[in-house]
Amino acid sequence: MNKKVFDISPAITPQMAVFPGDTAFNRKKLMSFDQGHHLELSTINTTVHLGAHADAPIHYHPDGVGIGERNLNYYLGECQVIHCHKKRGERILLEDIARHKISAQRVLFRTGSFPDPNNWNGDFNSLSPELIDYLSSRKVITVGIDTPSIDPADDEEMITHKMIFDKNMAILEGIVLDNVPEGLYELIALPLKISGADASPVRAILREL
């Protein structure tokens, strides 16, 4: 009960930035106490790639499964937080984490290159396919990053996503790691069971071991 918990999910509001052309979050009240109703009731319209979210394999490969069909083990268990400092727009390379011993099956990268979830910047850091290949060889099953994507915003080939598919790994994007020290934690970031969907928002937290 005394273990520290880090909430690594940004607040979901209509101001939250999404990929240009994607559907921003909107919540409409259908009933409310202010209007004299007996309860609060609302509906939402949004991209499923919202804030902290889990990509499904079907998002980046025609043979992939939807997020509702994914094994939850990817999103629950011991993880490692690694800080990387790169020039904006660059991919994180294997050499950038050379000083780290990979000690968990889930690895989250703090880059600080997408500092405000409510303001879009396309020059965020991403991950290299060579890095994914290496992490897979170290038995990593899930990678996460504090940016909207593990590939650059303008990369239509999505080469790192494709490497993720080849290695049967999972992806978390849009997490917030500003106040999380490097180290080992328990990750809890369960996606909604949306059958066939290409992604799902998650309420991602890290708990001290």
KETOR-456247 format. One record per residue (C-alpha): residue in three letters; chain; x, y, z. Coordinates in steps of 0.2 Angstrom, whole numbers, m for minus. Layout:
<recs>
{Ala; A; {X; Y; Z}}
...
</recs>
This chain:
<recs>
{Met; A; {0; 0; 0}}
{Asn; A; {15; 12; 3}}
{Lys; A; {23; 9; m15}}
{Lys; A; {24; 25; m25}}
{Val; A; {13; 26; m40}}
{Phe; A; {17; 36; m56}}
{Asp; A; {3; 41; m67}}
{Ile; A; {11; 41; m84}}
{Ser; A; {m5; 46; m94}}
{Pro; A; {m9; 63; m100}}
{Ala; A; {m26; 71; m96}}
{Ile; A; {m39; 68; m110}}
{Thr; A; {m47; 84; m115}}
{Pro; A; {m53; 92; m131}}
{Gln; A; {m37; 102; m131}}
{Met; A; {m26; 86; m133}}
{Ala; A; {m16; 86; m149}}
{Val; A; {m18; 72; m161}}
{Phe; A; {m9; 67; m177}}
{Pro; A; {m14; 81; m190}}
{Gly; A; {m30; 75; m199}}
{Asp; A; {m35; 63; m185}}
{Thr; A; {m50; 65; m175}}
{Ala; A; {m48; 75; m159}}
{Phe; A; {m57; 71; m143}}
{Asn; A; {m74; 77; m140}}
{Arg; A; {m86; 73; m126}}
{Lys; A; {m105; 78; m128}}
{Lys; A; {m117; 79; m113}}
{Leu; A; {m133; 70; m117}}
{Met; A; {m140; 72; m99}}
{Ser; A; {m134; 83; m85}}
{Phe; A; {m139; 88; m67}}
{Asp; A; {m137; 106; m73}}
{Gln; A; {m151; 104; m86}}
{Gly; A; {m163; 96; m73}}
{His; A; {m160; 78; m78}}
{His; A; {m158; 64; m65}}
{Leu; A; {m141; 59; m70}}
{Glu; A; {m125; 63; m80}}
{Leu; A; {m123; 55; m97}}
{Ser; A; {m111; 58; m111}}
{Thr; A; {m105; 52; m127}}
{Ile; A; {m87; 53; m135}}
{Asn; A; {m80; 55; m152}}
{Thr; A; {m61; 52; m154}}
{Thr; A; {m47; 43; m162}}
{Val; A; {m42; 27; m153}}
{His; A; {m24; 33; m154}}
{Leu; A; {m27; 46; m140}}
{Gly; A; {m14; 51; m127}}
{Ala; A; {m7; 36; m119}}
{His; A; {m12; 22; m130}}
{Ala; A; {m8; 4; m136}}
{Asp; A; {m6; 1; m155}}
{Ala; A; {m13; m15; m161}}
{Pro; A; {m4; m26; m174}}
{Ile; A; {m18; m22; m187}}
{His; A; {m13; m4; m186}}
{Tyr; A; {3; m7; m195}}
{His; A; {1; m24; m204}}
{Pro; A; {m13; m32; m214}}
{Asp; A; {m11; m49; m205}}
{Gly; A; {m11; m41; m188}}
{Val; A; {m24; m44; m174}}
{Gly; A; {m35; m30; m166}}
{Ile; A; {m32; m23; m149}}
{Gly; A; {m46; m33; m141}}
{Glu; A; {m37; m49; m146}}
{Arg; A; {m20; m45; m138}}
{Asn; A; {m13; m54; m124}}
{Leu; A; {m13; m43; m109}}
{Asn; A; {4; m49; m103}}
{Tyr; A; {11; m36; m115}}
{Tyr; A; {4; m22; m104}}
{Leu; A; {6; m29; m87}}
{Gly; A; {22; m33; m77}}
{Glu; A; {40; m28; m74}}
{Cys; A; {47; m14; m85}}
{Gln; A; {62; m3; m86}}
{Val; A; {62; 16; m89}}
{Ile; A; {77; 23; m99}}
{His; A; {81; 41; m102}}
{Cys; A; {88; 46; m119}}
{His; A; {94; 63; m124}}
{Lys; A; {94; 66; m143}}
{Lys; A; {92; 80; m155}}
{Arg; A; {74; 83; m160}}
{Gly; A; {68; 72; m174}}
{Glu; A; {81; 59; m172}}
{Arg; A; {79; 40; m170}}
{Ile; A; {85; 32; m154}}
{Leu; A; {99; 20; m159}}
{Leu; A; {107; 5; m151}}
{Glu; A; {122; 15; m146}}
{Asp; A; {112; 28; m137}}
{Ile; A; {107; 15; m124}}
{Ala; A; {124; 6; m123}}
{Arg; A; {127; 11; m105}}
{His; A; {111; 2; m100}}
{Lys; A; {108; m17; m96}}
{Ile; A; {91; m22; m101}}
{Ser; A; {83; m29; m86}}
{Ala; A; {65; m31; m90}}
{Gln; A; {53; m37; m103}}
{Arg; A; {45; m20; m105}}
{Val; A; {56; m5; m109}}
{Leu; A; {49; 13; m109}}
{Phe; A; {59; 28; m116}}
{Arg; A; {59; 45; m110}}
{Thr; A; {65; 57; m123}}
{Gly; A; {57; 74; m118}}
{Ser; A; {54; 78; m136}}
{Phe; A; {35; 80; m136}}
{Pro; A; {34; 91; m120}}
{Asp; A; {16; 96; m121}}
{Pro; A; {2; 84; m125}}
{Asn; A; {m9; 99; m130}}
{Asn; A; {2; 106; m143}}
{Trp; A; {8; 96; m158}}
{Asn; A; {26; 96; m163}}
{Gly; A; {31; 84; m177}}
{Asp; A; {50; 84; m173}}
{Phe; A; {49; 71; m159}}
{Asn; A; {61; 57; m156}}
{Ser; A; {57; 39; m162}}
{Leu; A; {65; 22; m161}}
{Ser; A; {76; 13; m174}}
{Pro; A; {72; m4; m181}}
{Glu; A; {90; m9; m176}}
{Leu; A; {86; m5; m158}}
{Ile; A; {70; m15; m158}}
{Asp; A; {79; m30; m166}}
{Tyr; A; {92; m29; m151}}
{Leu; A; {78; m27; m138}}
{Ser; A; {69; m42; m145}}
{Ser; A; {86; m52; m143}}
{Arg; A; {85; m47; m125}}
{Lys; A; {68; m55; m123}}
{Val; A; {59; m38; m122}}
{Ile; A; {41; m40; m127}}
{Thr; A; {34; m22; m126}}
{Val; A; {42; m5; m130}}
{Gly; A; {35; 12; m125}}
{Ile; A; {39; 30; m129}}
{Asp; A; {34; 48; m123}}
{Thr; A; {30; 53; m141}}
{Pro; A; {15; 50; m152}}
{Ser; A; {24; 37; m162}}
{Ile; A; {39; 25; m162}}
{Asp; A; {42; 31; m180}}
{Pro; A; {44; 48; m186}}
{Ala; A; {28; 58; m190}}
{Asp; A; {32; 59; m209}}
{Asp; A; {38; 40; m211}}
{Glu; A; {24; 32; m221}}
{Glu; A; {35; 16; m222}}
{Met; A; {33; 14; m203}}
{Ile; A; {49; 3; m203}}
{Thr; A; {50; 2; m184}}
{His; A; {32; m3; m183}}
{Lys; A; {35; m17; m195}}
{Met; A; {50; m23; m185}}
{Ile; A; {39; m24; m170}}
{Phe; A; {27; m35; m180}}
{Asp; A; {41; m46; m186}}
{Lys; A; {47; m48; m168}}
{Asn; A; {29; m51; m161}}
{Met; A; {31; m36; m149}}
{Ala; A; {19; m23; m142}}
{Ile; A; {19; m4; m142}}
{Leu; A; {14; 10; m130}}
{Glu; A; {14; 28; m136}}
{Gly; A; {10; 45; m129}}
{Ile; A; {15; 41; m111}}
{Val; A; {22; 54; m100}}
{Leu; A; {38; 51; m91}}
{Asp; A; {44; 68; m86}}
{Asn; A; {44; 64; m67}}
{Val; A; {49; 46; m68}}
{Pro; A; {67; 42; m63}}
{Glu; A; {76; 28; m73}}
{Gly; A; {74; 11; m65}}
{Leu; A; {63; m4; m63}}
{Tyr; A; {44; m3; m60}}
{Glu; A; {28; m13; m62}}
{Leu; A; {19; m7; m78}}
{Ile; A; {0; m7; m78}}
{Ala; A; {m7; m1; m95}}
{Leu; A; {m22; m11; m100}}
{Pro; A; {m31; m7; m117}}
{Leu; A; {m49; m8; m118}}
{Lys; A; {m56; m24; m126}}
{Ile; A; {m62; m16; m142}}
{Ser; A; {m64; m30; m154}}
{Gly; A; {m54; m28; m170}}
{Ala; A; {m48; m10; m166}}
{Asp; A; {m32; m3; m172}}
{Ala; A; {m28; 4; m155}}
{Ser; A; {m35; 9; m138}}
{Pro; A; {m32; 22; m125}}
{Val; A; {m24; 16; m109}}
{Arg; A; {m23; 22; m91}}
{Ala; A; {m5; 19; m89}}
{Ile; A; {4; 19; m72}}
{Leu; A; {20; 13; m65}}
{Arg; A; {22; 6; m47}}
{Glu; A; {38; 5; m38}}
{Leu; A; {43; m13; m35}}
</recs>
